[in-house]
Each structure stands twice: as C-alpha cells, then as structure tokens.
Amino acid sequence: MAVRRLAEVQPDHFDFTPENRAWVDRQIKKYPPGRQASAVMALLRRAQVQHGGWLPKPAIEKVADILDMPDIRVLEIATFYSMYNLAPVGKFFVQCCGTTPCVLRGADGVRAVLEQRIGAQNHVTPDGNFSWLEVECLGACCNAPMVQINDDYYEDLTPENFSQLLDNLAVGRPVKTGSQIGRRTSEPIGGLTSLTTFYGPDGREDRTANQNQAGGPSDQATAKAAAEKSDQDRAAQDLGPGDPKGQRRVAKARPKASVADTKTRTDDPVGAGQIESSAVNKASRKRPRDRQEQPLSPPLPDADRGQTGPGGPKNAKPGEG
C-alpha cells in the first residue's frame, strides 16, 4: 500500500457547522458511555464532506478532541483508509478502477481520457472541477470498465461516452448514473437469456402483469405448481397419520399380492417407512432353507474340550478336584 501523507498546505482552523455539530452529537449518542470512539469514521467522513471533499489536519484534530482520543489514533485511521482524501480534490473526484476485470474490458482507454482531459493523478484542473485517482476494485466488475465520481458509479464506459460524460458534468448538464449503454442493472447486454417467462424476453416486462394475463406463461406455471402441490397433498393423505407405535396406516386398499397377504408382516407394505412385525424374524420350521443359521461344526476331540488345558482334569495335580 502506498504511503499516504497529509497535504503540505493546511488551513489554520476547522470547526463543524452548527448543523453538522448537531449531527455529530446524534452519532455519538448511538454508542454507550465510554465507547464514543466508535463514531470516529463517521465524523471523519462528515468533516471531509464539509471541507470540500478532503480531510485537513485541523479536522482530524477536531474529531480527536470531540471523541477524547489521541490525535495520533485518529490520524492512523485517516491515513489508512483510502476513502479519506488527504489533499484537495476537484469538484468531481473521479476514481478509476484499474484492476484486472476493468482492464480486460477497456479501462486503459478510460484512463487515457483522464490523462488527456485532467492530467496526472491527484492533479486538480485550474477551474477546480476535476481530479482523478486510480483505485482498486470497486465491485462492479460485471459492468466493467467503470469509475466512481464522488458518490456515484458510472459503468459500461467507452472513451467516447466517458468523454461525453465529463463534458456534461463540466457544463452542469444532467447525467445518468449506472450503465452508460442502457444495460439494466447487471443483466446481459443483449437482454435476458434465462427466466424470460417470468421477467419477459427483454427483462423489462412487469412480471405481475404476466401473472394477470389469462392463459399466459405465468398462469401456466402457476397451474402446474398447483397441480404438483395437489399431488403431494394426496400422497400425504394416502399415508395417513402415524399410530402410537410409530407405524403408519395406509388409507387406501393395498394392492393385490401384497406382502401383507403372506401374514409374515404387518398390514403396511415394506418400503414406505413401516416397521416389520416380529413374525418376519421368526424361524420357519417348514422351510429350513430360509433360515440364516450356519451349519454346525463337527464335534471337537476330547483334547479340545477342556480335558488337557491348564486346570483340566488330565493335568490336575494330586489332591485337586
């Protein structure tokens, strides 16, 4: 991060206007006693706006005095955050995004216009209207390239429409914020490619109007959703409520050849969350092949029946049992 220093030329004094001082007092009251330092960033921002877009040293000291903070603590904050301008800026302060997405979309052309129209970075034009600075990502990558002028974003820039934008600002003509090519928010330049039945093919159609059109796409989607919901409700009714034992009862007649007809299970078909009856686990004497027991091993010789082991009868000492 570049070293940020205060401007060489500083005003002799700074104080908040009565209106801004009342605003400052309201901000401080938002925090518990002893926590007034939490308002420092808001107060610095207010001081910068009052002083024409930049923060002089007397303003920093004034904020420190109001919040009962050491001057150096407030100075650390003011020099750390790039949102605070430490030197004079133009009436229209242009922050040009120079990160990769904007560069890939033509930010170099926007920068060339700034250098030609305004000059070097941090230079204020003689009429006081413009100054600019290259900054890191401003979070509008999908509409790159873009700049921030004071508090507004201007997106989808080209050298031509950006030059026209600066001309309009210079003479006081109204300008349009956001996309400069008519893009709607962050939608594709050519219009929507998905969700067209809900928003309309151009993204501007009123979706509530679509819903009110009889037989329109929205009505069809609504009818389909209602039918699916009805099927789900019917399926839930088929299962019915659970009984105290945790089993579920089927309201409709069970299909033919149900496993329930074998009398080896409960009345519920297997697979719907039902519990098998104890009859399933009973061994059937008529069908031994269904039993899961393993065949018995052949009888063990006497030597392996505890006769010769330690403490066995054959190894017992005289007098032992």
Secondary structure, 3 states (H helix, E strand, C coil): CCCCCCCCCCCCCCCCCHHHHHHHHHHHCCCCCCCHHHHHHHHHHHHHHHCCCCCCHHHHHHHHHHCCCCHHHHHHHHHHCCCCCCCCCCCEEEEEECCHHHHHCCHHHHHHHHHHHCCCCCCCCCCCCEEEEEECCCCCHHHCCCEEECCEEEECCCHHHHHHHHHHHHHCCCCCCEECCCCCCCCCCCCCCCCHHHHCCCCCCCHHHHHHCCCCHHHHHHHHHHHHHHHHHHHHHHHCCECCCCCECCCCCCCCCCHHHHCCCCCCCCCCCCCCCHHHHCCCCCCHHHCCCCCCCCCCCHHHCCCCCCCCHHHCCCCCC
